[in-house]
Amino acid sequence: MPHGVKKSDLPQKTCQGCGLPFTWRKKWEKVWAEVRYCSDRCRRAKKSAR
């Protein structure tokens, strides 16, 4: 992600756990295509629901 991008212009996805939109974060820079959940809580909830 280039520097100087406004936060409002960052890419968004919809969380598969809670259904709410979430935006790109620096820590997801290299794995953004694989990110499906907005938080660890959503990821854990999805795994325990199986």
PDB file of N, CA, C, O and CB in Angstrom:
ATOM      1  N   MET A   1       0.856  -1.164   0.000  1.00  0.00           N
ATOM      2  CA  MET A   1       0.000   0.000   0.000  1.00  0.00           C
ATOM      3  C   MET A   1       0.903   1.229   0.000  1.00  0.00           C
ATOM      4  O   MET A   1       1.768   1.349   0.868  1.00  0.00           O
ATOM      5  CB  MET A   1      -0.974  -0.003   1.226  1.00  0.00           C
ATOM      6  N   PRO A   2       0.730   2.116  -0.923  1.00  0.00           N
ATOM      7  CA  PRO A   2       1.572   3.297  -0.977  1.00  0.00           C
ATOM      8  C   PRO A   2       1.285   4.248   0.176  1.00  0.00           C
ATOM      9  O   PRO A   2       0.187   4.269   0.733  1.00  0.00           O
ATOM     10  CB  PRO A   2       1.382   4.011  -2.296  1.00  0.00           C
ATOM     11  N   HIS A   3       2.315   5.042   0.523  1.00  0.00           N
ATOM     12  CA  HIS A   3       2.144   6.036   1.568  1.00  0.00           C
ATOM     13  C   HIS A   3       1.312   7.195   1.035  1.00  0.00           C
ATOM     14  O   HIS A   3       1.281   7.439  -0.171  1.00  0.00           O
ATOM     15  CB  HIS A   3       3.511   6.533   2.084  1.00  0.00           C
ATOM     16  N   GLY A   4       0.653   7.892   1.914  1.00  0.00           N
ATOM     17  CA  GLY A   4      -0.117   9.051   1.521  1.00  0.00           C
ATOM     18  C   GLY A   4      -1.533   8.750   1.099  1.00  0.00           C
ATOM     19  O   GLY A   4      -2.184   9.597   0.487  1.00  0.00           O
ATOM     20  N   VAL A   5      -2.035   7.552   1.413  1.00  0.00           N
ATOM     21  CA  VAL A   5      -3.414   7.188   1.076  1.00  0.00           C
ATOM     22  C   VAL A   5      -4.308   7.576   2.245  1.00  0.00           C
ATOM     23  O   VAL A   5      -3.999   7.282   3.399  1.00  0.00           O
ATOM     24  CB  VAL A   5      -3.541   5.655   0.754  1.00  0.00           C
ATOM     25  N   LYS A   6      -5.411   8.232   1.940  1.00  0.00           N
ATOM     26  CA  LYS A   6      -6.347   8.599   2.986  1.00  0.00           C
ATOM     27  C   LYS A   6      -7.009   7.347   3.547  1.00  0.00           C
ATOM     28  O   LYS A   6      -7.240   6.382   2.819  1.00  0.00           O
ATOM     29  CB  LYS A   6      -7.404   9.582   2.452  1.00  0.00           C
ATOM     30  N   LYS A   7      -7.310   7.365   4.832  1.00  0.00           N
ATOM     31  CA  LYS A   7      -7.948   6.200   5.449  1.00  0.00           C
ATOM     32  C   LYS A   7      -9.288   5.890   4.802  1.00  0.00           C
ATOM     33  O   LYS A   7      -9.693   4.730   4.730  1.00  0.00           O
ATOM     34  CB  LYS A   7      -8.135   6.427   6.944  1.00  0.00           C
ATOM     35  N   SER A   8      -9.975   6.919   4.333  1.00  0.00           N
ATOM     36  CA  SER A   8     -11.269   6.693   3.692  1.00  0.00           C
ATOM     37  C   SER A   8     -11.127   6.008   2.335  1.00  0.00           C
ATOM     38  O   SER A   8     -12.100   5.470   1.807  1.00  0.00           O
ATOM     39  CB  SER A   8     -12.004   8.011   3.527  1.00  0.00           C
ATOM     40  N   ASP A   9      -9.901   6.026   1.759  1.00  0.00           N
ATOM     41  CA  ASP A   9      -9.669   5.406   0.458  1.00  0.00           C
ATOM     42  C   ASP A   9      -9.076   4.003   0.557  1.00  0.00           C
ATOM     43  O   ASP A   9      -8.779   3.392  -0.470  1.00  0.00           O
ATOM     44  CB  ASP A   9      -8.759   6.275  -0.360  1.00  0.00           C
ATOM     45  N   LEU A  10      -8.896   3.481   1.766  1.00  0.00           N
ATOM     46  CA  LEU A  10      -8.336   2.145   1.927  1.00  0.00           C
ATOM     47  C   LEU A  10      -9.354   1.092   1.505  1.00  0.00           C
ATOM     48  O   LEU A  10     -10.557   1.319   1.625  1.00  0.00           O
ATOM     49  CB  LEU A  10      -7.895   1.913   3.384  1.00  0.00           C
ATOM     50  N   PRO A  11      -8.891  -0.058   1.012  1.00  0.00           N
ATOM     51  CA  PRO A  11      -9.812  -1.104   0.587  1.00  0.00           C
ATOM     52  C   PRO A  11     -10.606  -1.668   1.764  1.00  0.00           C
ATOM     53  O   PRO A  11     -10.144  -1.658   2.905  1.00  0.00           O
ATOM     54  CB  PRO A  11      -9.048  -2.222  -0.109  1.00  0.00           C
ATOM     55  N   GLN A  12     -11.799  -2.154   1.467  1.00  0.00           N
ATOM     56  CA  GLN A  12     -12.672  -2.732   2.498  1.00  0.00           C
ATOM     57  C   GLN A  12     -13.106  -4.128   2.096  1.00  0.00           C
ATOM     58  O   GLN A  12     -13.142  -4.472   0.915  1.00  0.00           O
ATOM     59  CB  GLN A  12     -13.908  -1.841   2.738  1.00  0.00           C
ATOM     60  N   LYS A  13     -13.435  -4.926   3.105  1.00  0.00           N
ATOM     61  CA  LYS A  13     -14.016  -6.253   2.913  1.00  0.00           C
ATOM     62  C   LYS A  13     -15.123  -6.418   3.930  1.00  0.00           C
ATOM     63  O   LYS A  13     -15.225  -5.638   4.876  1.00  0.00           O
ATOM     64  CB  LYS A  13     -12.943  -7.386   3.053  1.00  0.00           C
ATOM     65  N   THR A  14     -15.951  -7.430   3.740  1.00  0.00           N
ATOM     66  CA  THR A  14     -16.991  -7.758   4.698  1.00  0.00           C
ATOM     67  C   THR A  14     -16.549  -8.990   5.474  1.00  0.00           C
ATOM     68  O   THR A  14     -16.154  -9.992   4.879  1.00  0.00           O
ATOM     69  CB  THR A  14     -18.360  -7.996   3.990  1.00  0.00           C
ATOM     70  N   CYS A  15     -16.612  -8.921   6.786  1.00  0.00           N
ATOM     71  CA  CYS A  15     -16.198 -10.029   7.649  1.00  0.00           C
ATOM     72  C   CYS A  15     -17.144 -11.213   7.456  1.00  0.00           C
ATOM     73  O   CYS A  15     -18.364 -11.051   7.454  1.00  0.00           O
ATOM     74  CB  CYS A  15     -16.171  -9.588   9.140  1.00  0.00           C
ATOM     75  N   GLN A  16     -16.565 -12.404   7.294  1.00  0.00           N
ATOM     76  CA  GLN A  16     -17.382 -13.602   7.111  1.00  0.00           C
ATOM     77  C   GLN A  16     -17.937 -14.108   8.432  1.00  0.00           C
ATOM     78  O   GLN A  16     -18.812 -14.973   8.445  1.00  0.00           O
ATOM     79  CB  GLN A  16     -16.569 -14.697   6.439  1.00  0.00           C
ATOM     80  N   GLY A  17     -17.439 -13.579   9.541  1.00  0.00           N
ATOM     81  CA  GLY A  17     -17.930 -13.994  10.852  1.00  0.00           C
ATOM     82  C   GLY A  17     -19.106 -13.162  11.312  1.00  0.00           C
ATOM     83  O   GLY A  17     -20.147 -13.711  11.675  1.00  0.00           O
ATOM     84  N   CYS A  18     -18.961 -11.850  11.304  1.00  0.00           N
ATOM     85  CA  CYS A  18     -20.012 -10.973  11.832  1.00  0.00           C
ATOM     86  C   CYS A  18     -20.764 -10.214  10.747  1.00  0.00           C
ATOM     87  O   CYS A  18     -21.826  -9.655  11.022  1.00  0.00           O
ATOM     88  CB  CYS A  18     -19.415  -9.991  12.800  1.00  0.00           C
ATOM     89  N   GLY A  19     -20.250 -10.178   9.532  1.00  0.00           N
ATOM     90  CA  GLY A  19     -20.931  -9.507   8.428  1.00  0.00           C
ATOM     91  C   GLY A  19     -20.717  -8.005   8.364  1.00  0.00           C
ATOM     92  O   GLY A  19     -21.316  -7.338   7.521  1.00  0.00           O
ATOM     93  N   LEU A  20     -19.886  -7.462   9.226  1.00  0.00           N
ATOM     94  CA  LEU A  20     -19.623  -6.022   9.234  1.00  0.00           C
ATOM     95  C   LEU A  20     -18.425  -5.697   8.331  1.00  0.00           C
ATOM     96  O   LEU A  20     -17.532  -6.529   8.165  1.00  0.00           O
ATOM     97  CB  LEU A  20     -19.362  -5.524  10.682  1.00  0.00           C
ATOM     98  N   PRO A  21     -18.404  -4.495   7.750  1.00  0.00           N
ATOM     99  CA  PRO A  21     -17.264  -4.105   6.916  1.00  0.00           C
ATOM    100  C   PRO A  21     -16.044  -3.783   7.770  1.00  0.00           C
ATOM    101  O   PRO A  21     -16.166  -3.263   8.879  1.00  0.00           O
ATOM    102  CB  PRO A  21     -17.626  -2.897   6.044  1.00  0.00           C
ATOM    103  N   PHE A  22     -14.861  -4.101   7.234  1.00  0.00           N
ATOM    104  CA  PHE A  22     -13.622  -3.720   7.898  1.00  0.00           C
ATOM    105  C   PHE A  22     -12.646  -3.260   6.831  1.00  0.00           C
ATOM    106  O   PHE A  22     -12.760  -3.633   5.663  1.00  0.00           O
ATOM    107  CB  PHE A  22     -13.032  -4.900   8.738  1.00  0.00           C
ATOM    108  N   THR A  23     -11.678  -2.441   7.249  1.00  0.00           N
ATOM    109  CA  THR A  23     -10.740  -1.845   6.293  1.00  0.00           C
ATOM    110  C   THR A  23      -9.350  -2.445   6.433  1.00  0.00           C
ATOM    111  O   THR A  23      -9.010  -3.086   7.427  1.00  0.00           O
ATOM    112  CB  THR A  23     -10.674  -0.333   6.484  1.00  0.00           C
ATOM    113  N   TRP A  24      -8.575  -2.208   5.404  1.00  0.00           N
ATOM    114  CA  TRP A  24      -7.200  -2.676   5.311  1.00  0.00           C
ATOM    115  C   TRP A  24      -6.390  -2.157   6.491  1.00  0.00           C
ATOM    116  O   TRP A  24      -6.568  -1.019   6.925  1.00  0.00           O
ATOM    117  CB  TRP A  24      -6.563  -2.232   3.985  1.00  0.00           C
ATOM    118  N   ARG A  25      -5.499  -3.001   7.006  1.00  0.00           N
ATOM    119  CA  ARG A  25      -4.587  -2.601   8.074  1.00  0.00           C
ATOM    120  C   ARG A  25      -3.167  -2.929   7.652  1.00  0.00           C
ATOM    121  O   ARG A  25      -2.930  -3.847   6.866  1.00  0.00           O
ATOM    122  CB  ARG A  25      -4.942  -3.305   9.413  1.00  0.00           C
ATOM    123  N   LYS A  26      -2.239  -2.174   8.180  1.00  0.00           N
ATOM    124  CA  LYS A  26      -0.827  -2.372   7.850  1.00  0.00           C
ATOM    125  C   LYS A  26      -0.382  -3.806   8.124  1.00  0.00           C
ATOM    126  O   LYS A  26       0.400  -4.362   7.353  1.00  0.00           O
ATOM    127  CB  LYS A  26       0.041  -1.399   8.642  1.00  0.00           C
ATOM    128  N   LYS A  27      -0.859  -4.410   9.194  1.00  0.00           N
ATOM    129  CA  LYS A  27      -0.425  -5.765   9.549  1.00  0.00           C
ATOM    130  C   LYS A  27      -0.919  -6.805   8.544  1.00  0.00           C
ATOM    131  O   LYS A  27      -0.400  -7.921   8.517  1.00  0.00           O
ATOM    132  CB  LYS A  27      -0.921  -6.125  10.947  1.00  0.00           C
ATOM    133  N   TRP A  28      -1.910  -6.464   7.716  1.00  0.00           N
ATOM    134  CA  TRP A  28      -2.426  -7.375   6.694  1.00  0.00           C
ATOM    135  C   TRP A  28      -1.852  -7.062   5.325  1.00  0.00           C
ATOM    136  O   TRP A  28      -2.358  -7.569   4.324  1.00  0.00           O
ATOM    137  CB  TRP A  28      -3.943  -7.308   6.642  1.00  0.00           C
ATOM    138  N   GLU A  29      -0.813  -6.244   5.249  1.00  0.00           N
ATOM    139  CA  GLU A  29      -0.278  -5.770   3.986  1.00  0.00           C
ATOM    140  C   GLU A  29       0.078  -6.906   3.029  1.00  0.00           C
ATOM    141  O   GLU A  29      -0.232  -6.834   1.840  1.00  0.00           O
ATOM    142  CB  GLU A  29       0.934  -4.924   4.238  1.00  0.00           C
ATOM    143  N   LYS A  30       0.722  -7.946   3.536  1.00  0.00           N
ATOM    144  CA  LYS A  30       1.192  -9.028   2.664  1.00  0.00           C
ATOM    145  C   LYS A  30       0.154 -10.125   2.457  1.00  0.00           C
ATOM    146  O   LYS A  30       0.295 -10.924   1.531  1.00  0.00           O
ATOM    147  CB  LYS A  30       2.447  -9.633   3.234  1.00  0.00           C
ATOM    148  N   VAL A  31      -0.888 -10.189   3.293  1.00  0.00           N
ATOM    149  CA  VAL A  31      -1.856 -11.283   3.209  1.00  0.00           C
ATOM    150  C   VAL A  31      -3.287 -10.782   3.023  1.00  0.00           C
ATOM    151  O   VAL A  31      -4.234 -11.503   3.334  1.00  0.00           O
ATOM    152  CB  VAL A  31      -1.775 -12.142   4.457  1.00  0.00           C
ATOM    153  N   TRP A  32      -3.456  -9.565   2.524  1.00  0.00           N
ATOM    154  CA  TRP A  32      -4.790  -8.962   2.407  1.00  0.00           C
ATOM    155  C   TRP A  32      -5.742  -9.847   1.584  1.00  0.00           C
ATOM    156  O   TRP A  32      -6.933  -9.904   1.892  1.00  0.00           O
ATOM    157  CB  TRP A  32      -4.683  -7.566   1.761  1.00  0.00           C
ATOM    158  N   ALA A  33      -5.254 -10.525   0.569  1.00  0.00           N
ATOM    159  CA  ALA A  33      -6.119 -11.371  -0.263  1.00  0.00           C
ATOM    160  C   ALA A  33      -6.665 -12.552   0.530  1.00  0.00           C
ATOM    161  O   ALA A  33      -7.720 -13.084   0.185  1.00  0.00           O
ATOM    162  CB  ALA A  33      -5.350 -11.877  -1.490  1.00  0.00           C
ATOM    163  N   GLU A  34      -5.964 -12.976   1.591  1.00  0.00           N
ATOM    164  CA  GLU A  34      -6.376 -14.137   2.374  1.00  0.00           C
ATOM    165  C   GLU A  34      -7.193 -13.772   3.608  1.00  0.00           C
ATOM    166  O   GLU A  34      -7.775 -14.656   4.237  1.00  0.00           O
ATOM    167  CB  GLU A  34      -5.167 -14.917   2.792  1.00  0.00           C
ATOM    168  N   VAL A  35      -7.250 -12.495   3.969  1.00  0.00           N
ATOM    169  CA  VAL A  35      -7.955 -12.063   5.179  1.00  0.00           C
ATOM    170  C   VAL A  35      -9.459 -12.196   4.964  1.00  0.00           C
ATOM    171  O   VAL A  35     -10.004 -11.678   3.989  1.00  0.00           O
ATOM    172  CB  VAL A  35      -7.581 -10.597   5.549  1.00  0.00           C
ATOM    173  N   ARG A  36     -10.136 -12.909   5.900  1.00  0.00           N
ATOM    174  CA  ARG A  36     -11.582 -13.111   5.785  1.00  0.00           C
ATOM    175  C   ARG A  36     -12.336 -12.600   6.998  1.00  0.00           C
ATOM    176  O   ARG A  36     -13.533 -12.324   6.910  1.00  0.00           O
ATOM    177  CB  ARG A  36     -11.887 -14.575   5.584  1.00  0.00           C
ATOM    178  N   TYR A  37     -11.644 -12.466   8.152  1.00  0.00           N
ATOM    179  CA  TYR A  37     -12.314 -12.073   9.382  1.00  0.00           C
ATOM    180  C   TYR A  37     -11.719 -10.770   9.908  1.00  0.00           C
ATOM    181  O   TYR A  37     -10.531 -10.506   9.721  1.00  0.00           O
ATOM    182  CB  TYR A  37     -12.203 -13.186  10.440  1.00  0.00           C
ATOM    183  N   CYS A  38     -12.543  -9.956  10.565  1.00  0.00           N
ATOM    184  CA  CYS A  38     -12.086  -8.662  11.053  1.00  0.00           C
ATOM    185  C   CYS A  38     -11.283  -8.768  12.342  1.00  0.00           C
ATOM    186  O   CYS A  38     -10.510  -7.865  12.661  1.00  0.00           O
ATOM    187  CB  CYS A  38     -13.262  -7.753  11.266  1.00  0.00           C
ATOM    188  N   SER A  39     -11.453  -9.855  13.086  1.00  0.00           N
ATOM    189  CA  SER A  39     -10.776  -9.968  14.379  1.00  0.00           C
ATOM    190  C   SER A  39     -10.556 -11.437  14.740  1.00  0.00           C
ATOM    191  O   SER A  39     -11.113 -12.341  14.117  1.00  0.00           O
ATOM    192  CB  SER A  39     -11.594  -9.262  15.484  1.00  0.00           C
ATOM    193  N   ASP A  40      -9.733 -11.645  15.757  1.00  0.00           N
ATOM    194  CA  ASP A  40      -9.523 -13.003  16.264  1.00  0.00           C
ATOM    195  C   ASP A  40     -10.821 -13.561  16.836  1.00  0.00           C
ATOM    196  O   ASP A  40     -11.084 -14.759  16.730  1.00  0.00           O
ATOM    197  CB  ASP A  40      -8.414 -13.019  17.339  1.00  0.00           C
ATOM    198  N   ARG A  41     -11.625 -12.707  17.433  1.00  0.00           N
ATOM    199  CA  ARG A  41     -12.896 -13.146  18.010  1.00  0.00           C
ATOM    200  C   ARG A  41     -13.810 -13.744  16.930  1.00  0.00           C
ATOM    201  O   ARG A  41     -14.411 -14.797  17.144  1.00  0.00           O
ATOM    202  CB  ARG A  41     -13.601 -11.964  18.712  1.00  0.00           C
ATOM    203  N   CYS A  42     -13.914 -13.089  15.796  1.00  0.00           N
ATOM    204  CA  CYS A  42     -14.747 -13.587  14.700  1.00  0.00           C
ATOM    205  C   CYS A  42     -14.186 -14.896  14.154  1.00  0.00           C
ATOM    206  O   CYS A  42     -14.944 -15.818  13.852  1.00  0.00           O
ATOM    207  CB  CYS A  42     -14.847 -12.539  13.575  1.00  0.00           C
ATOM    208  N   ARG A  43     -12.869 -14.982  14.027  1.00  0.00           N
ATOM    209  CA  ARG A  43     -12.254 -16.206  13.517  1.00  0.00           C
ATOM    210  C   ARG A  43     -12.496 -17.368  14.467  1.00  0.00           C
ATOM    211  O   ARG A  43     -12.815 -18.472  14.024  1.00  0.00           O
ATOM    212  CB  ARG A  43     -10.751 -16.004  13.304  1.00  0.00           C
ATOM    213  N   ARG A  44     -12.346 -17.134  15.773  1.00  0.00           N
ATOM    214  CA  ARG A  44     -12.588 -18.192  16.757  1.00  0.00           C
ATOM    215  C   ARG A  44     -14.053 -18.596  16.792  1.00  0.00           C
ATOM    216  O   ARG A  44     -14.364 -19.782  16.906  1.00  0.00           O
ATOM    217  CB  ARG A  44     -12.144 -17.740  18.143  1.00  0.00           C
ATOM    218  N   ALA A  45     -14.948 -17.635  16.697  1.00  0.00           N
ATOM    219  CA  ALA A  45     -16.385 -17.921  16.733  1.00  0.00           C
ATOM    220  C   ALA A  45     -16.786 -18.782  15.551  1.00  0.00           C
ATOM    221  O   ALA A  45     -17.620 -19.677  15.682  1.00  0.00           O
ATOM    222  CB  ALA A  45     -17.201 -16.619  16.738  1.00  0.00           C
ATOM    223  N   LYS A  46     -16.188 -18.511  14.384  1.00  0.00           N
ATOM    224  CA  LYS A  46     -16.502 -19.290  13.188  1.00  0.00           C
ATOM    225  C   LYS A  46     -16.022 -20.728  13.346  1.00  0.00           C
ATOM    226  O   LYS A  46     -16.720 -21.663  12.952  1.00  0.00           O
ATOM    227  CB  LYS A  46     -15.866 -18.649  11.943  1.00  0.00           C
ATOM    228  N   LYS A  47     -14.816 -20.913  13.928  1.00  0.00           N
ATOM    229  CA  LYS A  47     -14.280 -22.261  14.113  1.00  0.00           C
ATOM    230  C   LYS A  47     -15.094 -23.053  15.121  1.00  0.00           C
ATOM    231  O   LYS A  47     -15.314 -24.248  14.923  1.00  0.00           O
ATOM    232  CB  LYS A  47     -12.830 -22.197  14.561  1.00  0.00           C
ATOM    233  N   SER A  48     -15.547 -22.422  16.195  1.00  0.00           N
ATOM    234  CA  SER A  48     -16.301 -23.146  17.223  1.00  0.00           C
ATOM    235  C   SER A  48     -17.734 -23.419  16.794  1.00  0.00           C
ATOM    236  O   SER A  48     -18.386 -24.291  17.368  1.00  0.00           O
ATOM    237  CB  SER A  48     -16.300 -22.363  18.524  1.00  0.00           C
ATOM    238  N   ALA A  49     -18.242 -22.695  15.795  1.00  0.00           N
ATOM    239  CA  ALA A  49     -19.620 -22.890  15.326  1.00  0.00           C
ATOM    240  C   ALA A  49     -19.754 -24.138  14.474  1.00  0.00           C
ATOM    241  O   ALA A  49     -20.866 -24.614  14.247  1.00  0.00           O
ATOM    242  CB  ALA A  49     -20.086 -21.679  14.533  1.00  0.00           C
ATOM    243  N   ARG A  50     -18.633 -24.678  13.997  1.00  0.00           N
ATOM    244  CA  ARG A  50     -18.682 -25.884  13.139  1.00  0.00           C
ATOM    245  C   ARG A  50     -19.181 -27.089  13.865  1.00  0.00           C
ATOM    246  O   ARG A  50     -19.277 -28.167  13.280  1.00  0.00           O
ATOM    247  CB  ARG A  50     -17.327 -26.187  12.574  1.00  0.00           C
TER     248      ARG A  50
END
